[in-house]
């Protein structure tokens, strides 16, 4: 009886924490949209192209690393736009600072700007505000062996084959 109670309590505690994985992206202005400092500098945009600070917590048990993506599903390309893809974030890391400095071991994957670093929002003038989906994935492996010149799509495929859970926040920006 005591053993059954202990198992029940352990299961209940685990269930109470399931789904608590959350992400906070510190990038909005007073209107609730992505602040200009985080937007691209080019293509007619004049932002500072700073990667926003972000923090996550509540990852599931068994998390061995994280991956992070920022994706614009509204880009007029037929396939959206990858703004940032980061893999091999150590499980001991729970934030990234403003500016996009990555911890030892983590690395960027080529985005749709052709770089491995943050590329801020710069939607076409007159488009409805675009959605920018920030996602942190808790992974069951300590490292993904993604080739150096891999696309965001290949990295995404590899990430999705090791996901324990994910946390998302969607922000908007238009001009």
ChimeraX attribute file (.defattr): number of C-alpha atoms within 10 A of each C-alpha:
attribute: neighborCount
match mode: 1-to-1
recipient: residues
	/A:1	6
	/A:2	7
	/A:3	8
	/A:4	9
	/A:5	10
	/A:6	11
	/A:7	12
	/A:8	12
	/A:9	12
	/A:10	12
	/A:11	11
	/A:12	12
	/A:13	11
	/A:14	13
	/A:15	11
	/A:16	10
	/A:17	13
	/A:18	14
	/A:19	14
	/A:20	14
	/A:21	18
	/A:22	16
	/A:23	21
	/A:24	17
	/A:25	21
	/A:26	15
	/A:27	20
	/A:28	17
	/A:29	11
	/A:30	7
	/A:31	7
	/A:32	11
	/A:33	15
	/A:34	23
	/A:35	18
	/A:36	21
	/A:37	18
	/A:38	23
	/A:39	24
	/A:40	22
	/A:41	18
	/A:42	12
	/A:43	9
	/A:44	11
	/A:45	18
	/A:46	14
	/A:47	17
	/A:48	15
	/A:49	20
	/A:50	19
	/A:51	25
	/A:52	21
	/A:53	16
	/A:54	18
	/A:55	15
	/A:56	18
	/A:57	14
	/A:58	15
	/A:59	25
	/A:60	19
	/A:61	12
	/A:62	12
	/A:63	20
	/A:64	18
	/A:65	23
	/A:66	30
	/A:67	27
	/A:68	21
	/A:69	24
	/A:70	24
	/A:71	22
	/A:72	21
	/A:73	16
	/A:74	17
	/A:75	19
	/A:76	12
	/A:77	8
	/A:78	8
	/A:79	10
	/A:80	13
	/A:81	20
	/A:82	24
	/A:83	27
	/A:84	25
	/A:85	28
	/A:86	23
	/A:87	27
	/A:88	25
	/A:89	29
	/A:90	18
	/A:91	18
	/A:92	10
	/A:93	13
	/A:94	16
	/A:95	17
	/A:96	18
	/A:97	14
	/A:98	15
	/A:99	15
	/A:100	15
	/A:101	14
	/A:102	17
	/A:103	14
	/A:104	9
	/A:105	10
	/A:106	17
	/A:107	18
	/A:108	21
	/A:109	26
	/A:110	23
	/A:111	24
	/A:112	17
	/A:113	14
	/A:114	13
	/A:115	14
	/A:116	19
	/A:117	21
	/A:118	27
	/A:119	22
	/A:120	26
	/A:121	28
	/A:122	23
	/A:123	23
	/A:124	16
	/A:125	11
	/A:126	8
	/A:127	13
	/A:128	13
	/A:129	16
	/A:130	20
	/A:131	22
	/A:132	24
	/A:133	17
	/A:134	22
	/A:135	22
	/A:136	28
	/A:137	24
	/A:138	27
	/A:139	28
	/A:140	21
	/A:141	17
	/A:142	15
	/A:143	17
	/A:144	18
	/A:145	10
	/A:146	16
	/A:147	10
	/A:148	11
	/A:149	11
	/A:150	12
	/A:151	17
	/A:152	23
	/A:153	14
	/A:154	14
	/A:155	21
	/A:156	17
	/A:157	10
	/A:158	14
	/A:159	22
	/A:160	15
	/A:161	10
	/A:162	16
	/A:163	18
	/A:164	18
	/A:165	19
	/A:166	20
	/A:167	20
	/A:168	19
	/A:169	15
	/A:170	15
	/A:171	18
	/A:172	17
	/A:173	20
	/A:174	16
	/A:175	13
